[in-house]
């Protein structure tokens, strides 16, 4: 009797048991599949990722900018990245490594919103006027073209924030020499002094370099 109680079911019984459950409907299975993110969700996640990136990477970026903008060999302030780090912390405090963070936040948020919006709009216009409403998917070169054009809009939008970020990063505060015009109390003061001294075009210094960096990057990044 014990053998009957604990006996395993036969192959036929197993087959019947497996078939006793109704198969999942195709509609339910489709719902369970991962849905693509909407444009708003993509922009929000990109901005959040950008904020995390700025918080983690801003000290390294500040050191990079300081090394890039220091003078010639005779006037060099830092021997290398570790020397730059130690001198900044010792003379200007730990928070000096986060100079220009407000500009970096403004830049990354603006870039993501403008880039994604422009890319979506350019693709829609391309389908309407160049593809004449055909329903085929864009190929690699068409994605790259739309991404590169979107990169122009984002480069123009982020350049003022990049200018403010870099100028705040190279500002040495109390350690600066007297009469140094590149000293700012904050981002608003930086914008005010830049516009007063150089006009609105002063906020777009380096735009050509930003375009040279962002166009090929966005061609590749948005070509999928």
C-alpha positions in Angstrom: 0.0 0.0 0.0 2.8 2.4 0.8 4.3 1.6 -2.6 1.0 2.7 -4.2 0.9 6.0 -2.2 4.4 7.1 -3.0 4.5 5.7 -6.5 5.5 8.3 -9.1 2.9 9.0 -11.8 3.3 7.3 -15.1 4.4 9.0 -18.3 0.8 9.1 -19.5 -0.4 10.7 -16.2 2.4 13.3 -16.5 1.3 14.2 -20.0 -2.3 14.6 -18.9 -1.2 16.8 -16.0 0.9 19.0 -18.2 -2.0 19.5 -20.6 -4.6 20.2 -17.9 -3.5 23.8 -17.6 -4.8 26.2 -20.3 -2.3 27.7 -22.6 -1.5 31.4 -22.1 -3.4 33.6 -24.5 -1.2 35.4 -27.1 -2.6 38.8 -26.0 -1.4 38.2 -22.4 1.9 37.0 -23.6 2.3 40.2 -25.6 1.6 42.3 -22.6 4.2 40.5 -20.6 6.8 41.4 -23.2 9.0 44.4 -22.4 7.5 47.6 -23.8 9.8 50.3 -25.3 10.2 53.5 -23.3 8.3 56.5 -24.3 10.1 59.8 -25.2 9.3 61.2 -21.8 10.6 58.1 -20.0 13.8 58.1 -22.1 14.4 61.8 -21.4 13.8 61.4 -17.7 16.0 58.3 -17.4 18.7 60.0 -19.4 18.6 63.1 -17.2 18.8 61.1 -14.0 21.7 59.1 -15.4 23.4 62.4 -16.4 23.0 63.8 -12.9 24.6 60.6 -11.4 27.4 60.9 -14.0 28.1 64.6 -13.0 28.1 63.8 -9.3 30.6 60.9 -9.8 32.7 62.5 -12.5 32.9 66.2 -11.8 36.1 66.1 -9.7 37.9 64.3 -12.6 36.5 66.8 -15.1 37.6 69.7 -13.0 41.2 68.3 -12.8 41.2 67.7 -16.5 40.1 71.3 -17.3 42.7 72.7 -14.8 45.5 70.8 -16.5 44.2 71.7 -20.0 44.0 75.4 -19.3 47.2 76.0 -17.3 50.0 78.0 -18.8 53.3 77.1 -20.5 56.1 75.1 -19.0 57.5 78.1 -17.1 54.1 79.0 -15.7 52.7 75.5 -15.0 50.7 75.3 -11.8 50.4 71.6 -11.6 52.9 68.8 -12.3 50.1 66.3 -13.0 46.6 65.1 -12.0 47.7 64.0 -8.5 49.5 67.2 -7.9 46.5 69.2 -9.1 44.2 67.2 -6.8 46.4 67.8 -3.7 46.9 71.5 -4.4 43.3 72.2 -5.0 42.2 70.4 -1.8 44.9 72.0 0.2 44.5 75.6 -1.0 40.8 75.7 -2.1 39.1 73.0 -0.1 37.5 69.7 -1.1 34.5 71.4 -2.6 36.7 73.1 -5.2 36.7 69.8 -7.1 32.9 70.4 -7.7 33.3 73.9 -9.2 31.1 74.3 -12.2 28.7 71.6 -11.1 25.6 73.8 -11.8 26.8 74.4 -15.3 27.4 70.6 -15.8 23.9 69.9 -14.5 22.4 72.5 -16.9 24.4 71.1 -19.8 23.5 67.4 -19.3 19.8 68.1 -18.8 19.6 70.5 -21.7 21.5 68.1 -24.0 19.3 65.2 -23.3 16.0 67.0 -23.7 17.1 68.9 -26.8 18.8 66.0 -28.4 16.0 63.5 -28.0 13.3 66.0 -29.0 15.2 67.2 -32.0 16.1 63.6 -33.1 12.4 62.6 -32.9 11.2 65.7 -34.8 13.9 65.4 -37.5 13.0 61.7 -38.1 9.3 62.6 -38.3 10.1 65.3 -40.9 12.4 63.0 -42.8 9.7 60.3 -43.1 7.2 62.9 -44.2 9.2 64.8 -46.8 11.9 62.4 -47.9 10.3 59.0 -47.5 6.8 60.3 -48.6 5.0 58.5 -45.9 6.4 55.0 -46.7 6.2 52.6 -43.8 9.7 51.1 -44.0 12.2 51.5 -41.1 15.1 53.9 -41.3 18.4 52.4 -42.3 21.8 52.9 -40.6 22.8 55.9 -42.6 19.4 57.6 -42.2 19.6 57.2 -38.5 23.1 58.6 -38.4 22.1 61.6 -40.6 19.1 62.4 -38.3 21.4 62.0 -35.2 24.0 64.3 -36.6 21.5 67.0 -37.4 20.0 66.7 -33.9 23.6 67.1 -32.5 23.7 70.6 -34.0 20.7 71.7 -32.0 22.1 70.1 -28.8 25.6 71.6 -29.3 24.1 75.1 -29.7 21.9 74.6 -26.6 24.7 73.4 -24.3 27.5 75.7 -25.2 26.6 78.5 -22.8 26.3 76.1 -19.9 29.7 74.5 -21.0 31.3 78.0 -21.0 30.0 78.8 -17.6 31.1 75.3 -16.3 34.7 75.6 -17.5 35.1 79.2 -16.4 34.0 78.3 -12.9 36.3 75.3 -12.9 39.4 77.4 -13.7 38.4 80.1 -11.2 40.7 79.8 -8.2 38.8 82.0 -5.8 40.8 83.5 -3.0 44.0 81.9 -4.4 43.8 83.9 -7.6 46.1 86.7 -8.4 44.8 90.3 -7.9 43.2 91.7 -11.0 42.4 88.3 -12.5 39.2 89.0 -14.6 38.3 85.3 -14.6 37.1 85.1 -11.0 33.4 84.5 -10.4 31.2 84.1 -7.3 28.9 81.7 -9.0 27.1 80.8 -12.3 25.0 84.0 -12.4 28.0 86.2 -11.7 29.9 84.3 -14.4 27.1 84.9 -17.0 26.8 88.6 -16.0 30.5 89.3 -16.3 30.9 87.3 -19.5 28.1 89.2 -21.2 29.3 92.5 -19.9 32.9 91.9 -21.1 32.3 90.0 -24.3 28.6 90.3 -25.2 26.2 87.4 -25.9 28.8 85.8 -28.3 31.0 85.3 -25.3 28.6 82.6 -24.1 29.1 80.7 -27.3 32.9 80.5 -27.3 34.2 77.1 -28.4 31.0 76.3 -30.3 33.0 75.0 -33.3 34.8 72.6 -31.0 31.6 71.4 -29.4 30.1 70.8 -32.9 33.3 68.9 -33.9 32.9 66.7 -30.9 29.1 66.1 -30.8 28.3 65.7 -34.5 30.3 62.5 -35.1 29.4 61.2 -31.6 25.6 61.6 -32.2 25.9 60.2 -35.7 27.1 56.9 -34.1 25.2 57.1 -30.8 21.8 57.6 -32.5 22.4 55.4 -35.5 20.8 52.3 -34.0 
